[in-house]
């Protein structure tokens, strides 16, 4: 090492080389420490992965997370099923009522047709026209 007799370019270069050497030494120590730490973590993960109950832990965690959502979905499905059943009952009642109304209208129309054709309403053109119109309507509908 040169003796220091002031700040000369040689002293500056020597100081710079020393600083760079210290940085390289620090980086080397840091890299070795980081490599050792990573190796320890890797071995720990390997041991955990080889543990027989890892799959059980994972599956329990997934079930704990998803169970409330499944229960909510089941409740919503039950509500929807009940609503659909109620709507089907209402539709069934409406269809039965519609069928009854149609049967009643058919009976009324047939009665009107008989009255128009065989009743003592006279031989009026209006009666004949109404009778023909009712006959066409029934022929088209039934």
C-alpha positions in Angstrom: 0.0 0.0 0.0 1.3 3.4 -0.8 1.9 5.9 1.9 -0.6 8.7 2.0 1.1 12.1 1.8 -1.9 14.1 0.6 -4.7 13.6 -1.9 -3.2 12.5 -5.1 -4.7 10.7 -8.1 -3.0 7.5 -7.0 -4.7 7.8 -3.5 -8.0 8.5 -5.2 -7.6 5.4 -7.4 -6.6 3.2 -4.5 -9.6 4.5 -2.5 -11.9 3.8 -5.4 -10.5 0.2 -5.8 -10.9 -0.3 -2.1 -14.5 0.9 -2.2 -15.3 -1.4 -5.2 -13.6 -4.3 -3.4 -15.8 -3.7 -0.4 -18.9 -3.5 -2.6 -18.0 -6.7 -4.3 -17.4 -8.4 -0.9 -20.7 -7.1 0.4 -22.5 -8.4 -2.8 -20.8 -11.8 -2.5 -21.8 -12.1 1.2 -25.4 -11.0 0.3 -25.6 -13.5 -2.5 -24.4 -16.4 -0.4 -26.8 -15.5 2.4 -29.7 -15.2 -0.1 -28.8 -18.6 -1.7 -28.7 -20.3 1.7 -32.1 -18.7 2.6 -33.6 -19.8 -0.7 -32.3 -23.3 -0.2 -33.8 -23.5 3.3 -37.2 -22.3 2.0 -37.1 -24.8 -0.9 -36.4 -27.7 1.4 -39.2 -26.5 3.7 -41.7 -26.4 0.8 -40.6 -29.8 -0.3 -41.2 -31.2 3.2 -44.6 -29.5 3.3 -45.5 -30.9 -0.1 -44.6 -34.4 0.9 -46.6 -34.2 4.1 -49.6 -36.6 3.8 -52.2 -34.2 5.2 -51.4 -31.3 2.8 -54.2 -32.3 0.4 -56.6 -32.5 3.4 -55.6 -29.1 4.6 -56.1 -27.6 1.1 -59.4 -29.4 0.6 -60.7 -28.3 4.0 -59.7 -24.7 3.3 -61.5 -24.8 -0.1 -64.6 -26.3 1.5 -64.6 -23.7 4.3 -64.3 -20.9 1.7 -67.0 -22.3 -0.7 -69.5 -23.8 1.8 -71.3 -20.5 2.5 -71.6 -19.8 -1.2 -73.1 -23.3 -1.8 -75.6 -22.8 1.0 -76.7 -19.4 -0.5 -77.0 -21.1 -3.9 -79.1 -23.9 -2.5 -81.4 -21.3 -0.7 -81.9 -19.4 -4.0 -82.6 -22.6 -5.9 -85.2 -23.6 -3.3 -86.8 -20.2 -3.6 -86.8 -20.3 -7.4 -88.2 -23.9 -7.4 -91.1 -22.8 -5.1 -91.8 -19.8 -7.2 -91.9 -21.9 -10.4 -94.2 -24.4 -8.8 -96.6 -21.6 -7.7 -96.5 -20.1 -11.2 -97.3 -23.6 -12.7 -100.3 -23.9 -10.4 -101.5 -20.5 -11.4 -101.1 -21.3 -15.1 -102.9 -24.6 -14.6 -105.8 -22.8 -13.0 -105.9 -20.2 -15.8 -105.9 -23.0 -18.4 -108.7 -24.8 -16.7 -110.7 -21.6 -16.4 -110.0 -20.9 -20.1 -111.2 -24.4 -21.1 -114.4 -24.0 -19.0 -115.0 -20.6 -20.6 -114.5 -22.0 -24.1 -116.9 -24.9 -23.4 -119.5 -22.4 -22.1 -119.1 -20.2 -25.2 -119.5 -23.1 -27.5 -122.7 -24.2 -25.7 -124.0 -20.6 -25.9 -123.1 -20.3 -29.6 -124.8 -23.6 -30.4 -127.9 -22.5 -28.5 -128.0 -19.2 -30.3 -127.6 -21.1 -33.6 -130.5 -23.4 -32.8 -132.7 -20.5 -31.7 -131.8 -18.6 -34.9 -132.5 -21.6 -37.2 -135.5 -23.2 -35.4 -137.0 -20.5 -33.3 -140.0 -18.4 -34.3 -137.9 -15.3 -35.1 -139.4 -15.0 -38.5 -137.7 -15.0 -41.9 -135.9 -11.7 -41.5 -132.8 -11.0 -43.5 -131.0 -9.9 -40.3 -131.8 -13.2 -38.5 -130.6 -15.2 -41.5 -127.4 -13.0 -41.8 -126.7 -13.4 -38.0 -127.3 -17.1 -38.2 -124.9 -17.5 -41.2 -122.2 -15.3 -39.5 -122.5 -17.4 -36.3 -122.2 -20.6 -38.4 -119.1 -19.4 -40.1 -117.6 -18.3 -36.8 -118.2 -21.7 -35.2 -116.9 -23.5 -38.3 -113.7 -21.5 -38.2 -113.1 -21.8 -34.5 -114.1 -25.3 -33.7 
